Amino acid sequence: MTLTWDTTYAIALELRRQHPEANIEEVSLGQIHRWTLELSEFEDDPALANDGILYAIYQDWFEENIHGQ
């Protein structure tokens, strides 16, 4: 599956899987940006990222930690 900035939920799930030790409440938007670019499935222009997109990834990850398994 190819990940792009439009697939915030899928990115959040993959970041959660790859960084299980991360305390989401301490993860910065900068870390989310860096970690997203490091995902092998990610194929989008890094310059298209903005705080709104990064925050959406953060929110999806946070919600998964609360309601996910």
C-alpha positions in Angstrom: 0.0 0.0 0.0 1.3 3.4 -0.9 1.1 6.1 1.8 0.6 9.7 1.0 -0.3 12.8 3.1 -3.9 12.0 2.3 -3.7 8.7 4.1 -3.3 10.0 7.6 -5.0 7.1 9.3 -2.9 4.5 7.5 0.2 6.5 8.4 -0.8 6.7 12.0 -1.3 2.9 12.2 2.1 2.3 10.6 3.8 4.8 12.9 2.1 3.2 15.9 3.3 -0.3 14.7 6.9 0.9 14.0 7.3 3.0 17.2 5.4 1.0 19.9 7.7 2.5 22.6 6.7 6.1 21.7 4.5 7.9 24.2 2.2 9.7 21.8 1.7 12.5 24.2 5.4 13.3 23.9 5.7 12.9 20.1 6.2 16.2 18.3 4.8 17.1 14.9 8.5 17.3 13.7 9.0 13.6 14.8 5.8 12.6 13.0 7.1 14.3 9.9 10.5 12.6 10.1 9.1 9.2 10.9 6.6 9.4 8.1 9.3 10.3 5.5 11.2 7.2 6.8 8.3 4.8 6.0 9.2 2.6 3.1 5.6 2.8 1.8 5.5 6.6 1.9 5.6 8.1 -1.6 4.6 11.8 -1.5 6.3 15.2 -1.7 7.7 16.1 1.7 7.1 19.7 0.9 3.3 19.1 0.9 3.2 18.4 4.6 1.8 21.1 6.9 0.7 21.3 10.5 -2.9 20.4 9.7 -1.8 17.1 8.1 0.7 16.3 10.8 -1.8 17.0 13.5 -4.4 14.8 11.7 -1.8 11.9 11.9 -1.2 12.7 15.5 -4.9 12.6 16.3 -5.4 9.3 14.4 -2.5 7.8 16.3 -3.8 9.2 19.7 -7.3 7.8 19.0 -5.9 4.4 18.1 -4.0 4.3 21.4 -7.2 5.0 23.3 -9.7 2.9 21.3 -7.6 0.5 19.3 -6.2 -2.8 20.4 
